[in-house]
Amino acid sequence: MTRKIIEYGFDELKKVSHEIGKMLLKSKVLLLYGDLGSGKTTFTKSIVENLGGDPLNVTSPTFNLVHIYDVKKFKIWHFDLYRIKSEKELFNIGIEDAMENGILIIEWGEIAEKLLKKNYLRAHIKFTNDEFNRRLILDY
């Protein structure tokens, strides 16, 4: 895997998420990691917008576990696996269908890594000393 580290502020979020979105079109899966409040859903919102979806529809799927967004020619499946404890639960929430029918953005994806093909993106969003900036560590 290749690693890229990007530090960005809110002003650069659209540019960074555009770059990741282009990569996501090829890999089909993005695993997002980060502490609570680090900006995983905000990052997802920006990717959805860059791929032609409505960012106003993007909310954290913490309680519903999955949201599906229609974009130009495909669907984006946005999973939050924070409360998932087993691979069996992944199948119950439709991850197999998602893998065959669209692009996946998965928050807290540790448990899903075992099921995925090797060509997924893994992004860790970290806080920095500047409260308005984030560090993105991208493995691809």
Secondary structure, DSSP 4 states (H G I P E B T S, - for coil): --EEEEEEEGGGHHHHHHHHHHHHHHH-EEEEEE-TTSSHHHHHHHHHHHTT--GGG----TTTSEEEEEETTEEEEEEE-TT--SHHHHHHTTHHHHHHHSEEEEET-GGGGGGS-S--EEEEEEE-SSTTEEEEEEE-
